[in-house]
Amino acid sequence: MKALEIKFRKFILNLLLSLTGKKTPENKIPDNPEILVVRLNKIGDALVTTPLLSLLKSISGAQLDVLADRKNHFVFRRNQIVNRVEIFEKGISGFIKTVKWINSQHYDVMIDAHDDVSTTVSFLVAASNVPHKVALEKENKKIFNHTVKKPNPSNTHIVKRIAGIAKIFGIEYDDNELKIAYNPSEESSKIAGEFISANFQDKKYLLGVNISAGSDARFWGVENYKNVLANLELNEEIGILLLRAPGDSVKALQISEGKYPVFEDKNFDEFAAMISKLNLLFTPDTSAVHLASAFGVPVFGLYVHYDTEDMIWSPFNTEFDYVLTKEPALSNISYHIVIKKLNQFIKRVFNESRNT
């Protein structure tokens, strides 16, 4: 069913492109522009777009709105430089409603912040009357009048690729200054802090183990996690807590067996607040990886790198190490390989933290 859906989307996109004449470059983007940034899909997609938003905000008088997905809009709502966040509703009625809304706002610029071609976004851009349509140069470049060459995804980090859109506006920046942004609420930070105080009074170094990654293929297995925790427990100076998505609560309890605290966050903001307070994160989930980047938390990651040559979505400008598999599931990764590299990484990061 998924393969048929992909073929149908490609057919519809090719039909759109065949009916679309090449856009002629518009005049210079006006001063004090009202900009709509479109970034659908998931949490990680939103997080890696935040450095671009920071660059765009450097444009004098710029106003930034974001068209987001129901799965990621809350990331942008916690970003103080975003003026307004609108949620795209799927389906024909949602599409028509969104196009009407875009055209009623009289934006100067519409930015497709997706790294790959999105059929949905392509149709949104084509149907809108925004004068300046901006994107990375991709297969759908005909519907845009301002594009910039997309860097090679096999050796360029996703954050750098998306940030490259800023070059269209003449913004100069240093890659090392790019930073993922997320700001947990005071209430969520308080909840995370109180949990740590109640469970780790005598621990100075806190290691979070996140077991969830949004799919069964990226769940590493109860026994693997239990073995890792048993090994980590040998270091009495390190406090260990488990993080999980609500749907993995049973698995978390099976792994913990009452020996390790499980942080039962009620929402993404509380999850983010807890990660901000860690000294190190172990995770198979890239959204957690990008949150750690926002807070400068070292990361040890598990990656499925199946059927792609793109660079892994690693932490950005943050210390990390990882183990990956070219197979479709994390279950192919050996516990012994992971624990050897993880212990080496913890030793290095832990010693560095003691010397600062």
Summary of the structure (lengths in Angstrom):
residues: 356
radius of gyration: 21.7
end to end distance: 54.0
largest distance: 66.7
contacts: 1116
relative contact order: 0.11
helix: 44%
strand: 16%
